[in-house]
């Protein structure tokens, strides 16, 4: 069997860029009126404006989003998370996820970690060390380590490969350009 690709390291470091409460509809990150846009410049211009005008100036590559229960409920539109990826967001750690959001984003290669208590344990800009395979979140400044529910093997393979498309191509012997 061919070795599967791994484009994402197991341990990622970054900051908590934003903490959302329970039942967060991801479309609100860009505004419902923008869910059909794909232009990165447009998405950058609207990303998180309803929450913080200069969010895109503060976030950096490797940062994480944190959420409460049922993160990503509503219709599983992918444009909002595409905008977040473009801004450098590497993954989401939440108490729980809406099933449609979960399936879609894991399939797109986005690490999603279910970690009980995370939304009340961390603060914005806390530095994190996240092992997405083991579902551990360390906050060294607080001497805190949270344990979540690790993804199943197939979910881990999709994330490691950069998404289901890249994984399927690798499994069937075709290279991704």
N, C-alpha and C positions, 0 to 999 in steps of 0.2 A: 504494500500500500504506500502511496505517495505521502510524504510528510505534509501535514497541513500548514498553511501559512500562519504567521503570527505577526501582525502589524502593530499590535498594541501591547506594551509591556504589562506584566501582571500587577506591578505596583506603580501607582501614579501619585504624584504630589501636586497639590494645588490648594486654592483657597475656596471658602464658601462665598460665592458671588451673590447669592440671593437665597432667602428662605421664604417659601410659599406656605400658606396654611393648607387646611384640608380642602378637598374637592376643587383643586385648581384646574381650570380649563386652560390648556396651553395656548389656545388661539388668542387669549388676552395678551400674550407676550408680544404680539405684533399687531394686534387689532384684527377683529374679525373681517374687516373690509380688505385686509391684505393677504388673506389665506390663499389666493390664487397667483400671487406674485412669485417669481423665481429669481429675479435679478438681485444679485448679492448687494449691490449698492442701495437699491430700494429697501431691502430687508434691513440693512444696517441703519438706514435713516428712520425706521419705525420701531426697531427692536427695543422693547421695554420702556418706551416713551411714556406710557400710561402710568408706570411705576416710578421712574426716575429719569429725568431728562438726559442726564449725562452717564447713564449706566454703561453705554458702549465705550466711553472713555476710561472707565474704571476697571472693567473686566479684562482679564488677560488669559492667554493660552494656558490650559491646564486647570482652569477654575471649574467648580462644581455647583450645581443647583441642589438645593435641599427642599424637600416638601413634606407635608403632613400625610394624612390618609387620602387615598383615592386620587393620587396625583395623575393628571392627564385625562380626567373624565371628559365626556362629551365625544364629539366626532374625532376620530384619530387622524387629524390633518397633520402632515409632516413638515409643513413649511415653517412653523414656529421653531421646531427643534433644528431645522436646517439653518435658520437665522442664528440660533444659539451656537451651533457648531462653528459657523462662520466667525462668530465673536470669540471663539476659543474655548467654549464650554466643552468639557470632556465627558461628562456623565451626570446622572441624577441619583441622589440618595434620598429615599423617602420612606415613610412609615408603611405605605402600600401604594400600589399603582392600579389604575383602571386597566382592565384586561386588553382592550384594543390598543391603547397606548403602549402597553408593555410588549405585546407581540410585535407591533410595528417598529418600535425603536430598537429592540434587541435584534430584530431582523436587519435593521439598518446599521448595526454594529455599535450602538450606543450602550455603554455600561449603565445598567439600571440596578441599583442595590436596594433591597428591602431590608431596612435596619430599624427595628423598634426603638423608639425614644430619640431618634436622631434630631428631629425638628426642635426639640426643647433642650437638647444637650449641646448644640453648637450655636455659635453666633456668627454674624456676617464678618467675613474676612479672616475667620479662624483658618490657620494653616492645617491642611489634612494630609495624611498619608493613607492612601486607599489601596488595599489589595482586593481588586474586583473579583478575582477567582475565589478567594476565601471569604469575601464579603466582610472584611474587617476595615474599620475606620479608626485611625489613631489621630488624636489631637494632642500633640506633645506638650503644648503650652498649658494644658489642663490636666495632664497625666491621665488622659481618658482613652480607653479603647472600647469601641462598640462592636458587637458581633451581630451580623445579619444572616440572612438565609442565602447560601451560595446558589448560583444558577445551576441548572442541570447541565450535563455534558454538552448537549447540542447547542444550548444558549451560549456557553463558554466558547465553543468552536466558532460560532457566528461572530461574536464580539472580537475574538482574537484575530480573525481573518479580515475584519473590517466590514462585515455584513454578510448576509446569506448569499448574495450574488457572487461575491468573491470566493466564498467558501465552496459553493457549488461548482464554479469554474475550476477551482483547485482540485476538487475531488474527482472531476471528470477529465482532468488532464489538459485543460485549456488555460492559457495565461491571461491575466487581466492586464490591459494596457493602462 
